């Protein structure tokens, strides 16, 4: 199939619904007035699940409407998550926020940058439970397979992992990761980045067995100013017992963002510590382990892209697939590899790799990525200047041709389609149905209007006769963070955060918003 280039302009064919609209066509459904048979929404209307195609005419609840080219997206509710204006005003990164739908989709769990865990009704937004766990942040939340337990992990001096009663948020058990990887004191109020030197769980996944998988990680500077790392991958039983660990002793490295497929676990291996590196770890690459015992299976590394970069580095663009054996690696230098079990590359691209713009090199990093249904899906950042360049403080003189896009490749070959946008693309989340993909829309690069933030929803099963893979744009009042979640029935949960306007004033709110 010929590669398809999409832009945000393509999603503006469906104007946002008004309160007086009779029928509103959303993804795989229609919002109708009272009198139809469907799911009640907070504003009194009903969501009726039905398939439709552009041009279809439907009558529901006594109202009639004609389906548009693009689906609309309607906000259901928002819930405030606290005050982070000082963080934004001081130029800090968007607040860390994690979101997780319960297995039956009735509840939404939120872990906030302000240290709170919330459980919300997934349709009305009613707060069912709310508790502050830490003075720092809640890094991850995840549900047990039966929805009877909510797990949460802090980034804090204790780095606790907790099993919570979702009705009361009382702790059933607690595991202190600081006992494994060490601790650091909470930063002063003036240090907006010090929180990320605290120990934490990087990744918190519930396995098909009901066990938990996480990476305990601590990256900090000690009293002498020496940079240090300590990290270990852990498998926990549902009662919080450590059942397996890798390596046997915490590594002098950072083991980040474990991903699971079948009986395989892949973890990003990097290092920011001072001193000689350990010789037995695939630094700048990925280690693949087996489940359930976390035994090393294979590893993959990539040489540095000199002269622009001193080492290869993966931030979050990594995934593993057990059948067939595949490993996705997306690097900060703009390269992407999909590696087979025999070490050969089934896909190798230099999508965002450095090119010269006059006398200045420019590149676009690979931000997030995943493998799904025979495809490699990843995003590129905005245009940057490589760290190895002599003029890294120079503003890029032009836009890199591969910057700020969502790329969908065949794992074993060419490009399927690519989406281009002016937003900073924030994260890629695969919906529970395995069909839809959510990408956050953050700050805009050249068009600084403040009314086009939100979430982009793509249909990975769209055919050539449809309106294309971009199904809807879900608008929000503020920029959207990189962690989002879609329920099986299509509700999208995003975390909005405040931003600085052109005059330096803080605008917007820190809140979770659910749209359909």
Protein Blocks (a to p, Z undefined) as FASTA:
>chain_A
ZZddddfklmmmpccddfklmbdcdehiacddehiacdddfkopacddddddehiacdee
hiacdddfbdcdddfbdcdebjfklmmmnopacddddddddfklpaccdddfkopacddd
fklopafbdcdfbfbdcfbdcddfkopaccdddddfklpacdddfklopafbdcdfklmn
opaddddfklmklmmmpccdehjaddfkopacdddddddddfkopacdddddddddfkop
afbdcdfbdcdbddehiacehjbccdddddfbecjddfkbcehiacddddfklpafbdcd
dddddfkbfbdcdfklccddfbdcddddddfkopacdddfkopafbdcfflgccdehjac
cddddfbdcdeehiacdddddddddfkbmblmbccfbdcfkgoiaddddfklccfbdcdd
fbdcehjaddfklmaccddddddfklmcfklgccddddfkbcfklnbjblbdcddfbdcd
fbdcddfkopacddddddddfkopaedjddddddZZ
